[in-house]
Amino acid sequence: MKPAILDTDILSEFLRGNQKVIAKVDEYLKKYGFVNLSVITYYEILNGLLYKDAKKQLSRFEDFVKLNKVIPLTPRTAKIAATIQADLRKKGTEIGHTDTLIAGIAIAGELQLITNNTAHFKRIKGLEIANWTK
């Protein structure tokens, strides 16, 4: 198991109680002691929970975040993401700014991106992906 970062969809599955994802997260925690998520994923999950006014889930999510690592957006990761986005735009295969920001953070940190959205992320050269829902 390689050092990894969880995409928003995988973290959502974990928070919803997906047993396959929970088992993989547990395995990862035994090796590394914490999981990584991007500040973009933090924002996306927080936004969804606030929109739904899901106070219990919000509290659980914040507790989870405190035990793990939120990786910030930096000028370096923004530049990597912007390069990815520009390349995909030129090819007509854009995947959206939030996904390219998450990919930029993963690439900059030399982290495998754990996602169920492999169709989008496989378009990005140099990004290693895995799917913990399978």
N, C-alpha and C positions, 0 to 999 in steps of 0.2 A: 504494500500500500504506500503510495507516494504522498508527499505533502500536497494538500488540496485546499480548495476554496469552494464553498457551497453556493450554487446559484439560487436565486429566489424560489424557483419552482421546487427544488429539492428541500430547501428549508421549510417551505410551506407544507410539503408532504410529511416531513418530520414532525412539525407542529400539529398536524392533523392526525398523527398516530400511525402512519404507514409503517407496518412492521418490518418490511424489507429495508426501508431507509433507516429506521431506528437501529436495526441490527448492524448496518454498515457504520452508522455514526458511533455506536458503542465500540465496534472494532477499531475504528479510527482513534477514538478517545483513549483506548488502552495503549495505543502506540505513541500518540502525540500529546495527550493531556488536554487539548482544547481543539476546537474547530475554527477555521477562518471563514469570515464572510466579509463582503465588501460593504463600504458605506452606502453603496447604491442598493444592495440587497436590504440593508438595514432600513433605508428610506422606503423602499417598496413595500416591505412587510408592515412597517409602522403606518404608512399611509393607508393600507388596506384595513388594518385593525381599527385605526381611528375613524375611518369612513363608516365602518360597520358598528362603531361604538362598542366594540368587543372588549370590555374592561378586564374580564378574567383572562382572556387570551393575551391581551396587551401586557398584563402583569407577568404572565408566564414567559412571554417573549423577552421582556426586559430582564427578567431573572436569567434567562438563557444567555442573553448578550453579555451580561456581567461576568459570566464564567468562561467566555470565549473571546476571540479577537476580531475586532472590526478593523479592516484595513482601509485607510483613508485614500482619497483621491489626491494625487500629488501632481506637480507639473510634469514629471516623467511619465506617470501612468496616463495622464491626459493626452500627452503627445503620442504615446503608443496607440491609444484609443482613437485619436483623431486620424492617425495614419491608416488604421484599420478601416474606419468609416469612409475616408476618402477613397481608398482602394475599392471597397465594396460598392460605393456610389458609381465609380467609373465603370464597374462591371455590371451595374444594374441589379446588384444582389444585396442591397442594404438589409440590415437586420434590426435597426433601431439604435438610438443613441445609448439607452441604458444598457443594452446587451454589449455594445462595443466598449463602454466604460468598464463593465465587469470583466470583459476579456482583456482589456488593457491592464487592469489590476492583476489578473491571473498571470499574464505573460511577464509583467514586470517583477512579480514575486516568484517566478518560476514554479507556479502552482498548477496542478491539474485542476481543471474546472469540472465540478460534479454537477451535472445538469440532466434534466429529462428533455431538454430542448436541443437535442443533438443536430437536428436539421438546420437550425440557424448557425450554431457555433462551429459546425464542421467546415463552414465556408472560410474560416479564419486560419490562415497559414501560421504555423508555429504554436497554435493553441492545442494543448493536450486535453481531451475530454473523456469523461467516464459517466455512466448512468447508474445510479444506485437504486433505481426503481425496478430494474430488470433482474 
